[in-house]
Amino acid sequence: MSGSVTVLAAIPSPPQGVWQIGPVPLRAYALCIIAGIVVAIWWGNRRYAARGGSPGTVTDVAVFAVPFGIIGGRIYHVATDYWRYFGPGKNPWDALKIWDGGLGIWGAIAFGALGAWIGCRRAGVSLPPFADAVAPGIAVAQAIGRLGNYFNQEVYGRPTSLPWGLEIYRRIDPVTGREDNLGGVAVDGNPVAVVQPTFLYEMLWIALVVALLVWADRRWRLGHGRVFALYVAGYTLGRFWIELLRDDPATEVFGLRINTIVSAVVFAGAVAYFVAARGKGAREISGAAVVSREDAAPRA
């Protein structure tokens, strides 16, 4: 980007997203991810206990789900944007820098679900009611994580003249003087571009989804993974149109951004599960133990 853009009103970006505390870089993106995880676990514990589960179970399962989710999110991002890290002039080791490029939500959900399944098996509880309890908290964690993109000046949309456009600044490394959008500091208050604040759109959409989840769960006492399915369907519906506003480089399939296609496919799967699970009966008890076939068999 070059030059400057003058607008009557806009949302300013933070001048920087990283602060040095001695030799340690304090990254806003990492802080947002950590804050989101804390909120998700806290709210998940409360909801799980209210549904009949044992207090602290969500924390125990999170020991497995969180690291699996972080690893899966990074794998998805690197796999779908491989050209950022592999090829001529690229450094493959950059693929390990989760603060650069971030995490892909679908990899985080898929691997996080695997970690949660392992944690639930070890805790002796069923996964579907657990997923229903933590779904709203996971959504809130996503919204908090989007603030990290705001600090990093990433995941934004096309140029716009709307009064709520997001100002993007040129950042430089104060030591070397080189341009560094991720770890640098804004050189002045003149924006080089004003773009659609898609991070903000996603945060607001997630707030609506969370309200829907809480209302629907109270209204119909959803169970058997249906709250989680509703979360996935609601989020993907918003993510589909938000992706259409983005203009940053991304892998495309059939002329569409890969996350647009994934959102459509996952939305269809979530809706199908939500409808199919209607026949599974009343909401199950969250604290019910997983019973093996051997234990369930009648004894002579």
Salt bridges, closest charged atoms under 4 A:
ASP81 OD2 - HIS77 ND1 3.87
ASP81 OD2 - ARG84 NE 3.28
ASP94 OD1 - LYS97 NZ 2.98
ASP132 OD2 - ARG51 NH2 3.71
GLU179 OE1 - ARG170 NE 3.53
GLU202 OE2 - ARG146 NE 3.07
ASP217 OD2 - ARG47 NH2 2.96
ASP217 OD2 - ARG51 NH1 2.84
ASP217 OD1 - ARG283 NH2 2.64
GLU243 OE2 - ARG239 NE 2.82
GLU243 OE2 - ARG246 NH1 2.95
GLU243 OE1 - ARG257 NE 2.74
ASP248 OD2 - ARG246 NH2 2.83
ASP248 OD1 - ARG257 NH2 3.17
GLU284 OE2 - HIS224 ND1 3.53
